[in-house]
Amino acid sequence: MKDRIALMLAAFWWGSLTTIGFLVVPMLFARLGNPSVAGNFAGQLFEAQSWIAIACGLILLIHYRTKADERMDGPVMTSMFLILAALLLALLQQYAVAPRILARDNLKLWHAVGSGMYLVQWICAGVLLWRMGSRKPA
């Protein structure tokens, strides 16, 4: 039962990253016309996404920590690494990159850094979900 809930959390995390980053935010910029207004909404959505990532990541980390108590093997360690990497990226985006984007401090650079970090977080969450969905326990 706990494994199924953890799988659903991983799916929610990856799905929310996918929906916000690759569907909703691009539509905001395409439909609103004003990049400043769209950027404001996008910032709020990315902040909400960071909180989703932090909550899902912490719960998944606790789940895998209990698994590590039972058996400390490669798949469990890999899953914990993916969770920690994605969590760290979410925290860095929220508290290091986002304030610089909001301050318009070298906007092009920090937007590229934030986009890259978001993409890597998406990949980490996707790989975690893929591994959790396999028939072998991970």
Helices and strands as residue ranges (DSSP letters): H 2-19, I 20-24, H 25-32, H 35-70, H 74-92, I 93-97, H 98-102, H 107-133
